[in-house]
Amino acid sequence: MTKSENTASIPMLKVYSEQFDSQGAGLVAGRKGRLFMEICKPGKVTRKQLAHDFDIRPGTVSLIVLQLIEQGLVSEGRPATPYQKGRPEILLHPVTSAMAVMVFHVVSQSIHLTLVDFGGKQICTAQKEVRAEHVSNEILQHLLVSMVQEVRAKAPDNIKILGISFSLPGIVDEVNRVWVFATSRWPQIRNMDLSSIAATLGLDVILNKNLNCELRARIARRAEPSHSSILMIHWGHGIGASFSRNGSILVSGNGGFGEIGHSYVRGRKEEQCRCGMKNCLETQAALWALLPDLRKIHPDVPGDEWSFESFLKEKDDFDLALLENAVHHMAVAMRNITLVLSPDKIVINGPFVQHREIFQRLYNEYKELLPAGSHVFTHRDVEVAVGRTGAEDEIIGAAYPLFESALKTMCA
């Protein structure tokens, strides 16, 4: 097992801690969880310190720590360099590799599987490209099972895999574990019941909307004010949104909240969207819709979001005027959704806005459409920021529910 030296912060630790503090810090209920959360914090932790800080009898602390050690959640050892005179006390460390979660997430038309441990370390991965013309529910389900088996074979023998968390685009029924519609990526994938994978593999399975996962982790990582409202927009292969108010992420019973990429826009001509409707925002601004025209000028434009992000940054002769129409439609969409949801902050992620000038053009046009003070309901400005690149937040946010559930059981 890998031991944490209590120097790095465990992702979402404060959020995990809340379930043990809800009934009061002094109560017996949740006490084991509170002690473990304290051990997980950066710094040097000892039994003596825990007894003092939590006003608990030393014998009780020793008993709880012994239970945590037997469960594999905590290890102990002497400090490399004594930090006080006399016999050094035994330090307690969280064993962050004691448990892990498998997280599926999607980038453009590739499926990624990552085994991530409690400390946020990505232990091993698998990736498969899935072409839209060669996929069905049955084929994709078989592929997902094979990817889990591949990662399982790579995983350390002594790690406990808690389950599988799917972080998915499109319309996601989290309660019934059904991927209702994969939208622009794989239009043939409809009403895919992923609960059967749990029985096939003997692992718990949960489903999440991808942007909800990313927003959840961002709020925790940046310690966003609990009273704020944050709108996250993804502009990439597809276009979608997630929204948090007072720390709670809005969801709908049918999983369709945030599909702004399929709101109606008036384009230069009628365009068929991959969702089946016409004149969706994605037909004017999503990467999948822009690729044919971009490749007429730059045949080497990649279709993968991460590769496209690098392409934009490295291609000095790329004419940003090619994206003028897309930027305009995105700015209009931002204006409209601002008036509907009234966020304090808008966070935009995806390959386009990682290019500084593209983001600046989008920001400027949005401000022209909705200048400061013009919003009659709030009379205030809305902060606009670029989100974190990569999938780290999404993976951490997707793994969170399974870690939270495991902690509740193990620290009962």
N, C-alpha and C positions, 0 to 999 in steps of 0.2 A: 504493500500500500504506500502511496505517496503521502508524506506528511506535510501539512501546511505549516510554515514557520510563523504564521500569524502576522505577516507583513503586508499581504495583499488583501483587499476587501473582497469578500464573497459576494457575487452579484445578487442584488435584491435582498440582502440580508435583513435590512430594516423592515421590508415587507413581510418576510418570513416571521420576524419577531412579533409582529402585531397580533398574530393568533394566540400567542402565549401571554400577552399583556392585557388582553381585552377584559379579563375578569379581575384585574388588580394585581399589582406587582407583589403584594404580600401574601397572597392566597396560596394554598398548597396546590390547587389546580393550576397546571401550566408551569409549575416550578422547575421540573426537569427540562422543559423546553427553554425556559429563561436562562438556566445555567448553561445549556449547550450553546445558545445564541451568544452568550457572553464569551464563551471559549472561542467562538468563531470570529470574534472581533479582532482587528489588528492589535498587536501588543503582546506582552507577556502575562499569562494568566496562571495562577496557582490555586490550589484548594483553599489555602488560607485567605487569599484575596476574595474568593467567591463567598466564603463564610462571612467575612467582614462586610462586603458590599451588599449582600442580600440579607444580612442579619439572620443567618441560618446556622444551626448547630454544626460544628465541624464534622461530627459523625454522620449527620444527614448528608452533608456535601460529599463526603467520601463514598457513601453508599450510592448516591446518584452518579457520581463520576465513574465508579466501578461498573455500573449498569451501562453507561455510555461506552466504556472501553470494551466491554463484552459484546456490545452490539457492533463494534467496529467503527463507531463514529468519532472516537477520541483516542489519541495516543499520548504517551507521557515520556519525558526525558529531561535530563539535566541540561541547563544552558551551556553552550559552548564556552562562554566566558562568564564567570560568576558576576552578577550585577549587585551583590551585596556581600558584606563580610560574613564569615562563618560558613556553615554547611549550606550549600545552595538548595533552594526548594525545587521540587519537581515541577516542571512546566507542563501545561496541558495544551495540546494542539488538536485542532479538528482534522480528521482524516477526510479530506475533500474528495478523494477517489473511492470512498466507500460505496458510493451509489452514483448512478448515471442514468441519463434519459436519452433515448434515440429520438432525434428530431428530423422529420422530413420537411424540406422547404423547396420552393420552386424559384428558379432564376430563368426568365424567358421561357424556353422550351426544354429545359433540363431539370431533372429532379435530383436533389442532393439529400443525402442522409448523413447526419452527424451524431456521433455518440459524445455527449457533453457531460462532464461530471459536476458535482455540487459546487466546485470552485470556479466553474466556467471554462475549464480546460477542455478543448476539443481533442478527444482521445484518438478517434479514427473516423474515416469518412468513406463514402461511396458516392458515385455520380453517374447518371445515365442520361443521355440525350434521347428525347422522345419526340419523334416527328408526328405532326398532327394527322397526316394522311395514313399513318400506320398504327393507330391506337384505338382501342375499345376499352370498355370497363374491365372485361375479362383479361385482356392483354396487360393493361396497366396494373391490375391487382396482382397478377403473377410476377410482374417486374418488381413491385414493391416488396413482396415476400422474399424474392431472391436477393434484394438489396439488404434486407434485414439479416438474412442468413449470412451474407458476405461480411457485414460489420460485426455480427456476433462472433464469427470465426476469428476476427482480428482483435477482439476485446480481451483484456486481461481476465484470467480465470477467477480472480478474487474480487471482481467488481460486481455489485448487485445492480442489474438493469431493471429499473422501476417500471418501464413501459415505453410506449411509442406515442409521441405527440406530432400530429400533422399540422403544419402551418401552411394554410392553403389560400390561394387567390380565388376570386369569384364568389359564388354564393355558397355559404357553408352552414349547414344545419348542425351546430355543435352538440345539441341535446341528443339527437338521434344518430349522430356520427355518420352523416350522409353528406358527401360532396355533391351538392345539387347541380351546380353548373360551373365548369372550368373556364367559362367566357372565352376570351380571344385566343387562349393558348391551345386548348384541345376542345373544340366545340362538340365533338362526339361524346365527350365525357359528361354524362348527365345522371343524376340520382345514383351515384356510386356509393353503395353501402360499405363503409370501411370497418364496421363493427365485426364483420366475419374474420378479419385479420387477427383479431384478439384470440379467437378460438383456434385458428390455424397455428399461431405462433406461441400461444400461452402467455401473452403479455397484455397488460392493460393498454387500451388505445383511446386517445382523446383527439378531438378535432378543434382547430382554432382558425379564425380568420387571420391571415398573415399580418396585416397592418395593425390589428389589435395587439398581437404579440410584440411587435416592434415598439408600438407606443407605450405599452405596459412597462417594458424594460427601460425605455428612455426616461419615463417619468421617475422611475426608481433611481436610475443612474445619475440623473441630473438634480435629484431632490427638488422637483418642480413644486411650487406652492400648492397645497391641497385645495385651495379655493379657486385655482385658475382653470381655464378651459383651453384645450389645445386641439387644434385641427392638424392632422397629419395627412399629407397628400403624397402619393407615389406617382411619379411621372416617368414611365419607362416603357417596357414592352406593352403593358396595359396601363390603365389609369384608375386609381381607386383612392378611398379616403377612410380614415378612422377618426373618431372624435371622443375626447375625454372631458367631462365636466365634474369639477370638484373631486378629482381623483378616480372617478368611475367611468369606464369606457362604455359608450352606448352600443347596444346590440339590439337586433330585432329578432323576433321569434322565428322568422323564416330565413335568417342569415343574409338578407339582401341589403342591409344598411351599408352605405358608403360607396355604392356603385356609380360614382359620378362620371366615370368614363362612358356611361351609356345614357347620359342626359342628352337632350336634343340640342343640336347646333345647326345653324344655317351655313352650309358650306358653299363653295363655288359651284358645285354640282351635287346631285344626289349620290350618296355613297352608301354601299351596302356594308354593314358591320358584321363581324364574325358572330355576333350574338344572335343574329337573325333580324334585328331591326335596321332602320336606315337613319343616316345622318347623326350617328352617335358622336360624342366628343372624341372617342378613340379614332374614328375615321379621319380626323383632322390633325391629331396630335400624338397618338401612340406610336411607338417605334415600329410595331408590325405594319402599320399603315404607311409610314414614311419611307420604309426601306426601298420599295420599288423605284421611287423617284430619286432617292439619294444614290442608289447604285447605278443609275444612268450616268451620273457624274463621277462618283467614286465607287467603282466596282468592288472594291475591297472592304466596303462597310460591313462590319460584323453584325449579326442579328442577336447575339447574346448581350445582355445588358452590361455585364462587367467589361466585356471586350469593347463594347461600343463606348463606354466611359473612357477607356484608355485611348481609343481611336480619336475621340474628340480632343483630348488633351494633347495628343502627339501630332495631329494633322494640322500643320501650320497653315496650309492653303485652303482649309475648309471654310467655305463661304457661309457665314451665319445667316445670311439673308434667306438661305434655303429653309430655315426654321421660322421665318417671320410669321407665317400663317399659324403654325403650331403654337408659337409663343402667345399670339393674340388670343387664340381660343382658350388657352390655359389661363390667361389673365382674366378673361371674361368669366370662366368657371369659378375662379378664386373669388371674384367679386360677388357672384351670385350666392355661393355657399357661405361667404362671410355674412351676408345679409340674412341668411336663413339661420345659421348657428351662432353667430356673434362670438367668435373665439377671441381670446386674449392674444393668442400666438398661433401662427401657421408655420408648420415645419414641412418642408418639401424635400423629398429624397428621390433617388433615381439617377440615371446616368447624365441626363441633360443638365441638371442644376449643379452638378459637380464641376461643370465648366463655368468659371467665374463670370464671363461676359454674358453667357446665356441666362444665368440667374439674374444678373443685373438688368438685362433687358426685360425679363419677366417681371421683376420687382417694379421697375419704372412704369411699365404699362399698367400693372395692377394699381399702382398709386395714382396714376392718371384717371383710371376708371373709378377709383374710390379714394379720393384725397382725404387727408387727415381732417377729422371734424365733420365730414360730410355724412357720416352714419348717424342719422337722426335719433336712433335709439340709444346710442352710447356716447356720442361726442368724444370719441377717443381714437387714437391711432392703434393699428394692429401690428404687432411685431411679426416679421417674416424672417425665417432662418432656414439654412440648408441643413438637412439631416446628416447623420453619420453614414459614411459609405460602407459597403459590405453587409454581411448578414448576421453579425455578432449579436446585435440587439434582438433581432427576430428569433434567433436560436435560444437566447437566454429567456426571452419572454414566453416562448413556446414550452420550454422545459419547466417553467415555474409551477404550473398547477400540479404536476406529478411530484415534484420535490416537496411542495407545500403539504400535499396529502400524506406523503411518506413521513415527513417530520411530525405531523399530527399524530400518526399511529405510533411511531417509534419513541416519541417523547411523552406519550400519555401517562 
